[in-house]
Amino acid sequence: MASNAKPTLAFIGVGKVGTVLARLWSDNGYRVVALYNRTPQHAKTLAQYIDAPCTQSAIEAVQQADITLLTVADDTIESVANLLTQQANGDNLKGKAIIHTSGAHGKDLLNALAHHGALTGSLHPVFPFADVATAMQYLPGATFAVETDDAILQTWLTEMVTALQGNTMVIPPGQKSLYHCALTIASNYTVTLYAIAQTLLAELGADQQAADTALNTLLNATVNNLVEHGARDALTGALVRNDVGTIQAHLEALQEQDREVLEMYKQLARLTLPLVAARGVSIDALANLLRKEDSNATNYS
Ligand SMILES: NC(=O)c1ccc[n+]([C@@H]2O[C@H](COP(=O)([O-])OP(=O)(O)OC[C@H]3O[C@@H](n4cnc5c(N)ncnc54)[C@H](OP(=O)(O)O)[C@@H]3O)[C@@H](O)[C@H]2O)c1
């Protein structure tokens, strides 16, 4: 391959992530030369969009391409990697790059392939793939975490991200779990918090559509504030106003309604105090209230 040519790509696994990335890179000048999937029909469906051949086995896909993306579920990556080393049947994988797209795991899941001479790495799109159409539209511009020891592969992956107008973030070796934990808190648990708020409003008898509209506007405005002002200055509400009486009323309401949510609320309030202090607001009365509530809870249990 000429040093300035774009690497060719193969995908093993054409679920949400495999489908979106194969289509976007194909649309942006990369040649997808092989697709392999557990259910062959799903690979054929994708092949209609990008005119890529489907292979009968995973190793055939690897043999066709410069870079193979293992876009299978996290728990399947290592077994596919092991299968590939068996299917390679002693053939040298030297010069072939094989990566996965998991956020939680490092490239060590591909050690068996590295021992056979493959260049390995991981490339995680920081994006929630709820469905293909939405991700096709909004993924360009997203950040990707890149992890590899190989300079050529790092360059290839960085250029692939740039082709999608994205940014790269380099994760130190062995830190993928902590990295993924941070993203999970920001994305998945925002959904959890939203669902808890929906439930509380429903328990009040609020009309669901009206409640969803209220929450959607609130959440959109919060995200806009975060984007415009950053976490410290985006914080609004009773804590940053030092409205201790309002927080006390929240705790009493939850005490009646849902003890588990009460514990979560107190913990989130505690974790918010450093942001409140950073705004120059005294946190003494709030911290005292939370401490008092904790000792009451211990006495009653
Ligand atoms: N979803 C997200 O938001 C997201 C975001 C960033 C990164 N990721 C990562 O991207 C990877 C893929 O996630 P996904 O959400 O795209 O998963 P997915 O929608 O469940 O797709 C997995 C695909 O792998 C195929 N597959 C399963 N076992 C296989 C095997 N042994 N050989 C070949 N193909 C096999 C499945 O085939 P069938 O057609 O037979 O089911 C399916 O097409 C994961 O590592 C995930 O952590 C996901």
The ligand as an SDF file (V2000), in Angstrom:
LIG
                    3D

 48 52  0  0  0  0  0  0  0  0999 V2000
  -24.2660    0.8270   20.8780 N   0  0  0  0  0  0  0  0  0  0  0  0
  -23.5340    1.8730   21.2540 C   0  0  0  0  0  0  0  0  0  0  0  0
  -24.0390    2.9290   21.6330 O   0  0  0  0  0  0  0  0  0  0  0  0
  -22.0120    1.7720   21.1690 C   0  0  0  0  0  0  0  0  0  0  0  0
  -21.2720    2.9690   21.2180 C   0  0  0  0  0  0  0  0  0  0  0  0
  -19.8880    2.8990   21.0780 C   0  0  0  0  0  0  0  0  0  0  0  0
  -19.2660    1.6550   20.9550 C   0  0  0  0  0  0  0  0  0  0  0  0
  -20.0160    0.5110   20.9560 N   0  0  0  0  0  0  0  0  0  0  0  0
  -19.3130   -0.7760   20.8190 C   0  0  0  0  0  0  0  0  0  0  0  0
  -19.4380   -1.2480   19.4830 O   0  0  0  0  0  0  0  0  0  0  0  0
  -19.4890   -2.6910   19.4910 C   0  0  0  0  0  0  0  0  0  0  0  0
  -20.7420   -3.1580   18.7660 C   0  0  0  0  0  0  0  0  0  0  0  0
  -21.8750   -2.6450   19.4360 O   0  0  0  0  0  0  0  0  0  0  0  0
  -23.3150   -2.5880   18.7050 P   0  0  0  0  0  0  0  0  0  0  0  0
  -24.1590   -1.7210   19.5750 O   0  0  0  0  0  0  0  0  0  0  0  0
  -23.1750   -2.3010   17.2750 O   0  0  0  0  0  0  0  0  0  0  0  0
  -23.7950   -4.1070   18.8850 O   0  0  0  0  0  0  0  0  0  0  0  0
  -24.9800   -4.8440   18.1210 P   0  0  0  0  0  0  0  0  0  0  0  0
  -25.9190   -3.8440   17.5210 O   0  0  0  0  0  0  0  0  0  0  0  0
  -25.5110   -5.8610   19.0860 O   0  0  0  0  0  0  0  0  0  0  0  0
  -24.2670   -5.6000   16.9080 O   0  0  0  0  0  0  0  0  0  0  0  0
  -23.4060   -6.6780   17.0810 C   0  0  0  0  0  0  0  0  0  0  0  0
  -23.2190   -7.3360   15.7220 C   0  0  0  0  0  0  0  0  0  0  0  0
  -22.2450   -8.3780   15.8480 O   0  0  0  0  0  0  0  0  0  0  0  0
  -22.7400   -9.5290   15.1610 C   0  0  0  0  0  0  0  0  0  0  0  0
  -22.1110  -10.7180   15.7350 N   0  0  0  0  0  0  0  0  0  0  0  0
  -22.3470  -11.2520   16.9740 C   0  0  0  0  0  0  0  0  0  0  0  0
  -21.5260  -12.3280   17.1520 N   0  0  0  0  0  0  0  0  0  0  0  0
  -20.7920  -12.4380   16.0160 C   0  0  0  0  0  0  0  0  0  0  0  0
  -19.7860  -13.3470   15.5880 C   0  0  0  0  0  0  0  0  0  0  0  0
  -19.3540  -14.3480   16.3970 N   0  0  0  0  0  0  0  0  0  0  0  0
  -19.2380  -13.1860   14.3610 N   0  0  0  0  0  0  0  0  0  0  0  0
  -19.6670  -12.1770   13.5380 C   0  0  0  0  0  0  0  0  0  0  0  0
  -20.6220  -11.2910   13.8830 N   0  0  0  0  0  0  0  0  0  0  0  0
  -21.1690  -11.4210   15.1140 C   0  0  0  0  0  0  0  0  0  0  0  0
  -24.2270   -9.4860   15.3450 C   0  0  0  0  0  0  0  0  0  0  0  0
  -24.8170  -10.2960   14.3530 O   0  0  0  0  0  0  0  0  0  0  0  0
  -26.3910  -10.6230   14.2440 P   0  0  0  0  0  0  0  0  0  0  0  0
  -26.8380   -9.8320   13.0540 O   0  0  0  0  0  0  0  0  0  0  0  0
  -26.4600  -12.0940   14.0600 O   0  0  0  0  0  0  0  0  0  0  0  0
  -27.0220  -10.1710   15.5430 O   0  0  0  0  0  0  0  0  0  0  0  0
  -24.5030   -7.9910   15.1690 C   0  0  0  0  0  0  0  0  0  0  0  0
  -24.6170   -7.6560   13.7900 O   0  0  0  0  0  0  0  0  0  0  0  0
  -19.4160   -3.1090   20.9720 C   0  0  0  0  0  0  0  0  0  0  0  0
  -18.0730   -3.3860   21.3140 O   0  0  0  0  0  0  0  0  0  0  0  0
  -19.9000   -1.8640   21.6990 C   0  0  0  0  0  0  0  0  0  0  0  0
  -19.3840   -1.7540   23.0260 O   0  0  0  0  0  0  0  0  0  0  0  0
  -21.3770    0.5490   21.0390 C   0  0  0  0  0  0  0  0  0  0  0  0
  1  2  1  0
  2  3  2  0
  2  4  1  0
  4  5  1  0
  4 48  2  0
  5  6  2  0
  6  7  1  0
  7  8  2  0
  8  9  1  0
  8 48  1  0
  9 10  1  0
  9 46  1  0
 10 11  1  0
 11 12  1  0
 11 44  1  0
 12 13  1  0
 13 14  1  0
 14 15  2  0
 14 16  1  0
 14 17  1  0
 17 18  1  0
 18 19  2  0
 18 20  1  0
 18 21  1  0
 21 22  1  0
 22 23  1  0
 23 24  1  0
 23 42  1  0
 24 25  1  0
 25 26  1  0
 25 36  1  0
 26 27  1  0
 26 35  1  0
 27 28  2  0
 28 29  1  0
 29 30  1  0
 29 35  2  0
 30 31  1  0
 30 32  2  0
 32 33  1  0
 33 34  2  0
 34 35  1  0
 36 37  1  0
 36 42  1  0
 37 38  1  0
 38 39  2  0
 38 40  1  0
 38 41  1  0
 42 43  1  0
 44 45  1  0
 44 46  1  0
 46 47  1  0
M  CHG  2   8   1  16  -1
M  END
$$$$
